Amino acid sequence: MRTREWKENEIKTLKKLTTQHKVIGVVGMRDIPAKQLQTMRKDLGVGPNRAVIRMTKNPLIHFAVGSDPRRKELCKYVEDQTALIFTDMNPFKLYKTLEKNKTKAPLKGNAVAPYDIVIPDGDTPFKPGPMLGELQSVGIPAVVERGKVVVRKPTTVLKKGERTPRKLADILAKMDIQPMEVGLRVKAVWEDGVVYTPDVLKVDEEKVMADFVKAVQHAFSLATDVAYPAKEVIETLLMRAKIESLNLAVNAAIFEKDALPQIITRAQLDGMAIKNLISKKQNT
């Protein structure tokens, strides 16, 4: 049983960590193997993006974090098996880092399928034997062909949201089908009085970059169309002005130095056209 002294020290530690770091994350810890958690602690505990993972009792988190009105909103995300992450990296980078640290894992018995689990057709790693009957017992159409156990057609063995029978979980593990992602699950991240949830933190970087490029292109076109003399378009505007002034000079036969060669060329072409026209009339 935890002593009062331990609880008081734990609260002091949490409060100290909240003042030492700019960002606080609330993460879910359920079903994370101890070995993987140790690896995460090690990876996050070094380098410029250092982060501290602190696991403790939820009531102590509520007391330590909730005592500060600026951070109190975080408490509503503290439920089930929870830990706090303290860091100085920005919330979006923290979310991305934790997502990258997730690893694949097999379904356990009674676990909820995250999506439809489909067994593909084709060869399996199993030789003819007891596994043939085990596969067939969970509805997988397996047969023996060319000395191997083969699945005859793609088969959905679990629908999204269904509980996994223990026997099926064992078979999926043997087939190296790992539909689960194991890792720290971000519930919320606090920075400077603002709480960010996963739907905000999950950024499609490729889409953002494509939107940014598109916006730059539109801004460039607009600035060019209205002749706005911004640094990025001034060269294009000067080039366009030069071309338009040259065309004007040629069309108006203004004997300016740069336009003169084109005026002479046009005069020659016009003269040849008149000569050809006269020649045709004389021949008729």
Sequence and secondary structure as in RCSB ss.txt:
>XXXX:A:sequence
MRTREWKENEIKTLKKLTTQHKVIGVVGMRDIPAKQLQTMRKDLGVGPNRAVIRMTKNPLIHFAVGSDPRRKELC
KYVEDQTALIFTDMNPFKLYKTLEKNKTKAPLKGNAVAPYDIVIPDGDTPFKPGPMLGELQSVGIPAVVERGKVV
VRKPTTVLKKGERTPRKLADILAKMDIQPMEVGLRVKAVWEDGVVYTPDVLKVDEEKVMADFVKAVQHAFSLATD
VAYPAKEVIETLLMRAKIESLNLAVNAAIFEKDALPQIITRAQLDGMAIKNLISKKQNT
>XXXX:A:secstr
   HHHHHHHHHHHHHHHHH SEEEEEE TT  HHHHHHHHHHHTSSTT EEEEE  HHHHHHHHHTSTTTGGGG
GG  SSEEEEEESS HHHHHHHHHHT EEE   TT B SS EEE SEE S  SSHHHHHHHHTT  EEEETTEEE
E S EEEE TT B  HHHHHHHHHTT   EEES EEEEEEETTEEE HHHH   HHHHHHHHHHHHHHHHHHHHH
TT   TTTHHHHHHHHHHHHHHHHHHTT   TTTHHHHHHHHHHHHHHHHHHHHHHHH 
